[in-house]
Amino acid sequence: MADHALEPGAARMSGAGVVWRLALVAALSCLVVGSASALGLEEGGSANIVGQVWHWFVDPTHWQGVDGLPHRIGQHIGYVAVSTVIAAALALPVGIGLGHYGRGGLIAINIANIGRAIPSFGLIILMFLLVGFGVIPVLVALVALAIPPMVTNSYVGMQSVDPAVRQSAAALGLTRWQRLWQVELPIALPLIMAGVRTSAVQVMSTATLAAYVGLGGLGRYLIDGLAQQQLAQVVGGAIVVAVLAVLTEASLAGLQKLVQSPGLVR
């Protein structure tokens, strides 16, 4: 079970980490552009594609209206925020409770991991057929994708609390609730937040599937761009999604730093 959880050290992100991730985004963008040119999706070579993508970003018409970047980014972040909050409300109490009591963790994690095995696109189509058009099919798929890392990491985080620390807290006369809230949760917080960050980044990249069922978000640039053979639009949308994923991880890392007890920061 612990193999699926991120290590506590991975839960911290320095400024250098952000720079490395932004460099990775730039490298992946260059790879996408180069691959598209090599496959003949766009005439004129990589330099021409880079120029088209640049002009796509600086075109004022792409920054206003319902098809503009601000509106699409707002829709995309809305899908991610709602689904991540719902997943956290469902997954964290389960993982923390099971880790605190030390019972039933294996069963709960295996059930939660079913979400990893079901393709998100297939789940969206299934829910679309069951409930029809709307945001519900997308939210169900994104919540199912976000739950497994949260359950696993919160359970493993609680289980990683040293038994001697639990016994010391009990010896001091703390109630079970006080031990959970004041001792165990602060110690387990890095692993719990690592699970939340992993889920949020996965949801951020997968939310592009909303466009397949007629909704908005940044996936519209990918779907409509491919349909219209507008490579600059496709690459531009992919770059924005990648940058948002990096910013999501950096923001949650900053939040973790704010809420983590100073005495537990290594």
NUDRENVEX-458048 format. One record per atom (N, C-alpha, C, O): x, y, z. Coordinates in pm, whole numbers, plus 32768, in hexadecimal, padded with zeros to 4 digits. Example, Ala and Ser with C-alpha at 12.3 -4.5 7.8 and 13.67 -1.06 7.14 Angstrom:
// residues 2
85277DC7830C/84CE7E3E830C/85287EB6830C/85907EB4834E/85057F1F82C4/85577F9682CA/850A80038313/853D80728324/
END
This chain:
// residues 266
80537F898000/800080008000/8056807C8000/803880DF7FBE/80C48074804C/811780EA8054/8157810C7FD1/8183817E7FBD/815F80A97F75/819E80C47EF4/8151812B7EA4/818A816D7E4E/80CE813A7EC0/807D81987E73/808182247EAE/805282837E6F/80BB82337F27/80BC82B57F68/813C82FE7F4A/81A682C17F3B/813383807F40/81A983D27F2B/81F583DE7FAC/81B983DF8018/827883E77FA4/82C983F6801A/82B784818053/829984DF8009/82C8849280D9/82B785168116/8310857F80D7/82E885F280CA/8388855980AF/83E085BB8074/83AC85F27FF3/83CB86647FCE/835B85A17FAD/832385CF7F2E/82B586347F43/828986757EE4/828786437FC0/8219869F7FD9/8248872F7FE1/81F6878A7FE4/82CA87467FE5/82FC87CE7FEB/832C87F67F61/836587A47F18/831788707F3F/833D88A07EBC/838289267ECB/834589867EFB/83FD892E7EA3/844889A97EB0/843689FE7E33/83F989D37DD1/846E8A787E3A/84678ACC7DC4/84B08A8E7D4E/84858A9A7CDC/85208A4B7D6D/85688A067D01/8512899A7CC2/851B89807C4A/84BC89597D16/846388F37CDF/8403892E7C7B/83E788F17C13/83CF89A57C9A/837389E77C3B/83BB8A047BB8/838489EF7B4C/84378A367BC3/84838A557B49/849889D87AF4/848A89DB7A7A/84BB896B7B39/84D088EE7AEE/845088C17AA8/845488917A37/83DF88D17AEB/836188A57AAF/833988FF7A39/830588CF79D4/835189807A49/833789D979D8/839289B77962/836889BC78EE/841089957981/846B896C7915/843A88ED78D3/844688DC7859/840088937924/83C9881878EC/835488367890/834687FA7826/82FD889478BB/828D88BC7865/82C088F377DF/828B88D17776/8327894777E6/835E897F776A/839889127711/838789147697/83DE88B17750/841888457702/83AD87EF76C1/83BA87C7764E/834287D2770D/82D4878376D5/828E87CE7664/826687927600/828088507675/824188A0760B/8294889A758B/825E888B751E/831988A6759B/8371889C7526/8366881274E7/83698804746C/835987AC753D/834B87237508/82CB871474B8/82CB86D6744D/825D874D74EC/81DD874574A4/81E7878C741D/81BC875873B6/822288047420/822F885073A4/828888077341/826787FE72CA/82F887D37371/8353878C7317/8315870E72E0/832786EF726A/82CB86C57334/828A864A7306/82208668729E/82148621723A/81D486D272B5/816C86F77253/81AA871A71CE/817586F67164/821B876271D2/825C87857154/8294870B710F/828B86FD7095/82D086AF7160/830B86387125/82A285DE70E7/82BC85997084/822B85DE7121/81BF858B70EB/817785CD7077/811B8592703D/819F86447056/816186886FE5/80DB86C37001/808E86DD6FA5/80BC86DA7083/803B871570A5/803687A87083/7FCB87E47078/80AC87E17073/80AF88707055/812288896FF4/819188577009/810A88D46F8F/817288F56F30/81C2896D6F62/818F89C36FA9/8242896E6F3A/829489E16F5C/82F889C96FC9/83498A216FE6/82F58951700B/83588930706F/8336896470F8/82D189A7710D/839089427159/8376896171E5/837289F771FE/831E8A27724B/83CD8A4171BD/83D18AD271D3/834D8B1271AD/831E8B6C71F2/83118AE47141/828F8B1A7117/82228AFA717C/81CB8B4C7198/82288A8271B3/81C38A5B7216/81D28AB07293/816F8AE072CB/824F8AC372BF/82668B157335/82308BA2731F/81F38BDE7378/82478BD672A7/82148C5B7287/817C8C60728A/81418CC072BB/813E8BF97254/80AA8BF57253/80738BED72E0/80108C2E7301/80B58B9D7334/80888B9273BE/80978C197406/80408C417452/81068C5C73EB/811B8CE07428/80B08D4273FC/80788D8B744F/80938D43737C/802B8D9E734A/7FA18D79737F/7F4C8DCF7394/7F8C8CF77396/7F0C8CCD73CF/7EFC8D05745C/7E8F8D307483/7F698D0574A7/7F618D387531/7F4F8DD07533/7F068E047588/7F908E1774D9/7F8C8EAA74DF/7F158EE57492/7F008F5E7494/7EC98E8F744E/7E538EC07406/7DE88EEE746B/7DBA8E9D74BB/7DC28F6D7468/7D608F9E74CC/7CDB8F5574C8/7C968F4D752E/7CB68F1F7454/7C348EDA744B/7C318E5A749E/7BC68E2774BF/7CA98E2674BE/7CAE8DAB750F/7CAC8DC975A5/7CBA8D6E75F6/7C9A8E4775C9/7C988E6D7656/7C138EAE767C/7C0B8EEF76E4/7BAC8E9D762B/7B2A8ED9764B/7ABA8E7F7619/7ACC8E2D75BF/7A458E917656/79D08E43762D/79CE8DB9766C/7A268D9576BA/79678D6C7649/79568CE77683/79BF8C857653/79D78C1F7694/79FF8CA175E2/7A6A8C4975B1/7AF48C7C75D9/7B588C3F75B4/7AFB8CE97623/7B7C8D21764A/7BBE8CD176BA/7B7E8C857702/7C3F8CE476C6/7C8B8C9A772A/7C5A8CB177B9/7C4F8C517804/7C3D8D2E77E3/7C0F8D3F786E/7B918CEE788D/7B878CB078F7/7B308CEF782F/7AB58CA57847/7ACE8C0F7849/7A998BC9789F/7B1E8BDE77EA/7B3C8B4E77E6/7B8C8B22785F/7B738AB77896/7BEB8B737889/7C3A8B517901/7BE08B4E797C/7BED8AF679D0/7B848BAE7986/7B278BAE79F6/7AD08B3279F9/7ABA8AF77A63/7A9E8B087983/7A4F8A8D797F/7AA28A1579AA/7A7589C179F7/7B1D8A0E7976/7B74899D7993/7B9389957A28/7B8A892A7A65/7BB88A067A63/7BD68A087AF2/7B5989E67B43/7B6289A77BAD/7AE68A107B13/7A6989EE7B58/7A5389587B5F/7A3189237BC9/7A6689117AEE/7A58887F7AEF/7ABA88417B53/7A9687E87BA0/7B3788717B50/7BA088387BA5/7B8288537C38/7B8D87FA7C8C/7B5C88CF7C58/7B4488F37CE4/7AD088A47D1E/7ADA886D7D8C/7A60889E7CD5/79EA88597D0A/7A0687C57D1C/79E7878C7D85/7A4287857CB9/7A5A86F47CC3/7AC286D57D2E/7AB686707D73/7B29872A7D3D/7B8F87107DA3/7B5687207E2F/7B7586D27E89/7B0387877E43/7AC4879C7EC7/7A6787287EEA/7A6786F77F5B/7A1886FB7E88/79BE86897EA2/7A0F860C7EC3/79EE85C37F21/7A7985F47E77/7ACD857D7E90/7B0D85857F1A/7B1485207F61/7B3D85FC7F40/7B7B860B7FC4/7B1685F38033/7B3585B48099/7A9B86258020/7A3486138086/7A10857F8097/79EA85548104/7A1C8532802B/79FC84A38033/7A738450805F/7A6483F380AE/7AEB8471802D/7B5D8417803E/7BAA842F80C0/7BD183D08103/7BBF84AD80E5/7C1484C88158/7BDB849281DB/7C2684558227/7B5A84A481FA/7B2684698276/7B3883D18279/7B55839782E2/7B2583908205/7B3482FD8201/7BC682D5821B/7BE082808270/7C23831281D3/7CAF82EE81E2/7CE4830F826D/7D2C82C082A9/7CC18385829F/7CF183AF8324/7CB383568392/7CF8832D83EF/7C33833A8386/7BF182E683EB/7C29825983ED/7C4482238458/7C3B821E8377/7C7181968372/7D01819383A2/7D2B813583E6/7D4D81FA8380/7DD881FF83AE/7DE082138444/7E3A81DD8485/7D84825F847C/7D848277850D/7D6381F88559/7DA381D785BD/7CFD81B08529/7CD58135856F/7D2680BD8541/7D2A80578587/7D6780C684CD/7DBA8058849E/7D6C7FDE8472/7D9D7F6D847C/7CF37FF38443/7CA07F818419/7C627F9D8391/7C3C800E8372/7C5A7F358340/7C127F3D82C0/7C577F8E8255/7C1A7FAB81EE/7CD47FB5826B/7D1880098209/7D2D7FC58184/7D1A8003811B/7D547F468187/7D707EFE810A/7CF37EF780B3/7CFA7F0E803A/7C817ED680F0/7C057ECB80A3/7BDE7F528069/7BBA7F5C7FF3/7BE57FBB80BB/7BBC8040808D/7C148071801B/7BE480AA7FB9/7C97805A8027/7CF380897FBF/7CDD803C7F3D/7CE280767ED1/7CC57FBA7F48/7CAC7F6C7ECE/7C2B7F987E8A/7C247F9E7E0F/7BC57FB67EDA/7B477FE67E9E/7B5D806E7E5D/7B2D80877DEE/7BA780C57EA3/7BC0814A7E6B/7C1381427DEC/7C0081927D90/7C6D80E07DE5/7CC380D57D70/7C7980A67CF4/7CB180A77C86/7BFC807D7D04/7BAC805C7C8E/7BA480D57C33/7B9B80C97BB9/7BA6814B7C72/7BA281C67C22/7C1A81D47BC6/7C1182137B5D/7C8C81977BEF/7D02819C7B98/7CF181417B1F/7D25815D7AB3/7CA880D37B32/7C9E806F7AC9/7C3880957A5E/7C41806979EB/7BD680E97A82/7B6E810F7A22/7B9D818879D3/7BBC81EF7A0E/7BA3817E794E/7BCB81F378FE/7B6B82677913/7AF18256790F/7BA282DC7929/7B4E83527942/7AF1836E78CD/7A7C839078E0/7B2683617853/7AD4837D77DD/7A5F831B77D5/79EE834277B6/7A7B829B77F0/7A11823677EE/79A782537858/79308242783F/79D3828078CF/7973829F7939/791D83187914/78A6831D7934/795A837A78D3/790D83EF78A7/78A083C57844/782D83F0784E/78C7837277E4/786483447780/77F582F377C2/7780830477A1/781C829B7821/77B682497866/775582A278B2/76DB828F78AA/778A830378FE/7732835B794B/76DF83B578EF/766E83D9790F/771983D9787D/76CF842A781B/765683DC77E7/75EA841577D5/7669835A77D0/75FB830777A1/759182F3780E/751A82E677F1/75BE82F2788D/756182D878FC/751483557925/749B834E793B/755983C77930/7517843F7966/750584AD78FF/74C385117919/7540849B7889/752E84FE7820/7594856D7825/75F68569786E/757985D277D3/75D7864277C7/75DD86937848/757886A6788C/765586C37867/7665871778DD/76EE8702791A/774386BA78E6/77028745798B/7784874179CC/779486C67A25/780486A47A4D/772586827A44/772B860F7A9F/778885A17A6B/77DC85727AB8/777F857679ED/77DA850B79BF/786D853079D0/78BE84DB79F4/788F85AC79B6/791A85D879C3/794685D77A55/79B385A97A76/78F0860C7AAD/791486107B3A/792485847B74/797E856B7BC4/78CC85287B4C/78D8849E7B7E/795E84627B56/79A284247BA8/798484747AD9/7A04843C7AAA/7A7B847D7AF1/7AD984377B17/7A7784FF7B02/7AE885447B42/7AF085227BD7/7B5E85127C0D/7A7E85167C19/7A8084EF7CA7/7AB684627CB6/7B0584467D11/7A8C84087C5E/7ABF837E7C64/7B55837A7C4E/7B9A83267C88/7B8783D27BFB/7C1783D87BE2/7C6284127C5A/7CD483EA7C75/7C24846F7CA1/7C6A84B67D0E/7C6A84697D92/7CC184807DE5/7C0C84117DA6/7BFD83CF7E28/7C7283727E4C/7CA3837B7EBD/7CA2831A7DF4/7D0882B87E1F/7D8582F57E5D/7DAE82C57EC7/7DC6835A7E23/7E3E838F7E65/7E2183CB7EEE/7E7483C27F49/7DAC84097EFE/7D8B84447F80/7D7583D97FEA/7DA783E6805A/7D2B83717FC8/7D1383058028/7D9682C1804E/7DB382AC80C4/7DE682A07FE9/7E6282578002/7EC382A98056/7EF8827980BA/7ED98325802F/7F3B83768077/7F0E839B8104/7F5F839D8160/7E8E83B68115/7E6083D8819C/7E68835E81F8/7E8B836A826D/7E4882E981C3/7E52826F8215/7EE482538239/7F03823982AD/7F3C825881D5/7FCA823C81EF/800682A8824A/805A8289829F/7FDC83248238/800E8390828D/7FEB837A831F/803E838E8377/7F6E83508339/7F45833783C3/7F8B82BC83FB/7FAE82B88471/7F9F825883A7/7FE381DF83D5/807681F683F1/80B481AC843D/80AF825F83B4/813E827983C6/815E82C0844B/81D382D3846D/80F682E88494/810E83288516/814C82C38575/811982558586/81B982E985B3/82018290860E/81A682658682/816D82BA86C6/819981E1869A/814481B5870A/817081F0878F/811D820787E8/81F28208879F/82228243881D/81E982CF8831/81CE82F988A2/81D5831887C2/819A839C87CC/8108839287F7/80D983E08849/80C0833187BF/8034831D87E8/802C82FB887C/7FD8833088C5/808582A188A9/808382778935/80A682ED8991/806C82FC89FD/8104833F8966/812983B389B8/80B5841489C5/809B844B8A30/806E84298955/7FFB84838959/7F8E844C89B4/7F4E849889FD/7F7983C889AF/7F14838B8A06/7F3F83958A98/7EEC83AB8AF0/7FC283848AB0/7FF4838D8B3A/7FE4841A8B73/7FD9842B8BED/7FE3847C8B1C/7FD085068B49/7F3E85278B66/7F1D85948B94/7EE684C78B4A/7E5984DB8B6A/7E0685158AF8/7D94853D8B0E/7E3D851A8A81/7DF1854E8A0F/7D8384ED89E9/7D97847389EC/7D0F852189C5/7CA384CB8996/7CC4849B890A/7D2384C988CA/7C73843B88DA/7C8B84058853/7C82847387EA/7CD38479878D/7C1E84CA87FA/7C0D8538879A/7C858597879F/7CB485C58737/7CB585B68818/7D29860F8826/7DA785CF87EB/7DF7861387AC/7DB7854D87FE/7E2C850A87C3/7E25850E872B/7E8A852386E8/7DAB84FB86F6/7D9C84FE8664/7DB88589862D/7E04859985CE/7D7985EE866A/7D7E86768633/7E0286BD8651/7E36870685FC/7E3886A886C9/7EAD86F586F4/7F3286AC86E0/7F9B86EC86E1/7F2F862986CF/7FAC85DE86C6/7FB98596863F/801985AB85F6/7F5685418620/7F6584E985AC/7F5585358528/7FA6852384CC/7EEE8588851F/7ED985CF84A1/7F4D862B847A/7F76862B8406/7F85867A84D8/7FF886CC84B1/806E867A847E/80B386A38421/8085860584BB/80F485B0848E/80D885768403/8131856C83AF/8059854F83ED/80358510836D/801B857582FF/800A854E828B/801785F4831F/7FEF865A82BD/80418658823B/8006866481D0/80C8864A823F/8111864B81C0/80E285DF815D/80D285FA80E6/80CB85658191/809C84FA8137/800D8513810B/7FEA84F68098/7FBA85478163/7F2F8564813C/7F2D85CD80CD/7EE585BF806A/7F7B863780DF/7F7E86A0807A/7FBC866F7FF7/7F96869D7F8C/801B86128001/805485DA7F86/7FE985947F34/7FE8859C7EBA/7F8E854E7F79/7F20850E7F33/7EC185727EF4/7E93855F7E84/7EA485DE7F3C/7E4C86477F05/7E8C86877E8B/7E4986A07E27/7F0D86A17E93/7F5286E07E22/7F5586857DA9/7F3E86B17D38/7F7086057DC0/7F7085A67D51/7EE885A17D0D/7EDE85A27C93/7E7F859B7D5E/7DF785957D27/7DD686137CD8/7DA0860C7C6A/7DF786877D11/7DD487057CCF/7E1B87147C48/7DDF87447BE7/7E9986EB7C42/7EE386F67BC4/7EAA86957B5C/7E9E86B87AE6/7E88861C7B88/7E4D85BC7B2B/7DC785EF7AF6/7DAA85E47A7E/7D7686267B4F/7CF3865B7B26/7D0486D17AC7/7CB886E07A68/7D6987257AE2/7D8087997A8D/7D9A876E79FC/7D6787AC799F/7DE9870779E9/7E0986DB7960/7D96868C7923/7D82869178A9/7D4A86447975/7CDF85EF793F/7C5F863D7924/7C0A861078D7/7C4F86B27961/7BD58701794E/7BC1872D78BE/7B55875D789A/7C27871F786B/7C18874077DD/7BAF86E6779A/7B7887097732/7B96867077D9/7B348614779F/7AA6864D77A2/7A4E861B775C/7A9086B377F2/7A0986EE77F8/79DB871D776F/7963871D7751/7A3A8746771C/7A1587777697/79DB870A763E/7991872775E0/79FC868C765B/79C8861E7609/793186107613/78F185DE75B7/78F6863D7682/786486327692/782386BB7685/77B586D276B7/786787157642/782987957620/783888037686/77FF886E7675/788587EA76F3/789888537757/790D88AC772E/7948889C76C4/792E890C7787/7998896C7767/7A1D894377A3/7A3F88CD77AA/7A6789A877CE/7AEC898D7804/7B5689907797/7B3889A77722/7BD1897877BF/7C4189807761/7C40890D76FD/7C8289157695/7BF988A4771A/7BED883776BA/7BAE88617637/7BC1882075D1/7B6288CD7638/7B2388FF75BD/7B8E89237556/7B7C890D74DE/7BFF895B7587/7C69897F7529/7CA4890274E7/7CC989057472/7CAD88967533/7CE5881A74FC/7C8387D97499/7CA987B4742B/7C0587CD74C3/7BA2878B746E/7B8587DF73F1/7B8987AC7381/7B68885E7406/7B4788B37393/7BC288CA733B/7BB588D272C0/7C3788D47378/7CB088E77329/7CCE887172CF/7CF58883725C/7CBC87F87303/7CD2878172B0/7C6A87787241/7C8A875671D0/7BEC87987264/7B82879171FF/7B9887F6718F/7B7987DC711B/7BCE886A71B3/7BE488D57150/7C7388D67119/7C97892B70C9/7CC588737147/7D52886A711E/7D9D88EC713D/7DED891B70ED/7D80892371B2/7DC4899B71E2/7E2A8970724C/7E0C896D72C3/7EA3894F721E/7F0689197279/7F2F897F72E3/7F4789597356/7F3689FE72BE/7F5B8A647321/7EF98A667395/7F218A777408/7E798A537377/7E148A5073E0/7E2689D67439/7E1789DF74B3/7E44896473FD/7E5888E9744A/7ED088F674A7/7EC888D9751E/7F408924746E/7FBA893174BF/7FA9899D752A/7FD5898C759B/7F688A0B7506/7F508A757567/7EFD8A4475DC/7F1D8A617650/7E9289FB75BF/7E3E89C5762B/7E8B89637683/7E7B896376FD/7EDF890F7643/7F2E88AE7691/7F9188F676EC/7FA788CC775E/7FCD896076BA/802D89AB770D/7FE889E87786/801E89E577F5/7F728A207771/7F298A5D77E1/7F0689F4784A/7F128A0D78C2/7EDB897E781E/7EBB8913787D/7F3788EB78CD/7F2F88D87946/7FA988DE7888/802488B778CD/804F89217933/8078890079A2/8044899F790C/80698A0A796A/800C8A0B79E3/80398A1F7A54/7F8B89F679CB/7F2C89F27A3B/7F4A897D7A99/7F3B898A7B13/7F74890C7A61/7F9788997AB5/800D88BB7B10/800C88997B86/807288FE7AD8/80E689277B28/80BD898A7B95/80E789807C07/806A89EA7B6F/803D8A4E7BD1/7FE78A0F7C3E/7FEC8A3A7CB2/7F9989AA7C1A/7F4889647C7E/7FA089227CE6/7F87892F7D5E/800688DD7CB8/8060889A7D16/80AA89007D6C/80B988ED7DE5/80D7896C7D2E/812189D27D7B/80C68A147DE2/80F18A307E52/80488A2E7DBC/7FEA8A6E7E1A/7FCD8A147E91/7FCC8A417F04/7FB589937E76/7F9889387EE3/801389217F3A/8008890C7FB3/808A89257EFD/8104891A7F4D/811289937FA9/813B8984801C/80F08A097F77/80F28A7F7FCB/808C8A78803B/80A88AA180AB/80138A43801C/7FAC8A328082/7FDB89D180EF/7FC689E88166/801C896680C4/804F89058125/80B589478181/80B7892D81FA/8109899A8148/817089DC8199/81308A3981FF/81648A4B826D/80BE8A7581DA/807C8AD18236/803A8A8882AB/803E8AB8831D/7FFF8A14828F/7FB289CF82F7/8006896D8346/7FDB894083B1/807D894A8315/80CE88E7835B/810F892383D7/813D899683D6/811188D58442/814E890484BE/81E2892184AA/822A88CC8473/8213899784D4/82A189B884BF/8300895284FE/836D893B84CA/82D78914856B/832E88B385AD/833E88328560/839987E4857D/82E7881A84FC/82EF879E84AE/832D87B38426/833F875383DB/8350882F8404/838E884C8383/84208824838A/846A885183E1/844B87CD832C/84D6879F832A/852A87FA82D4/85A387E482C5/
END
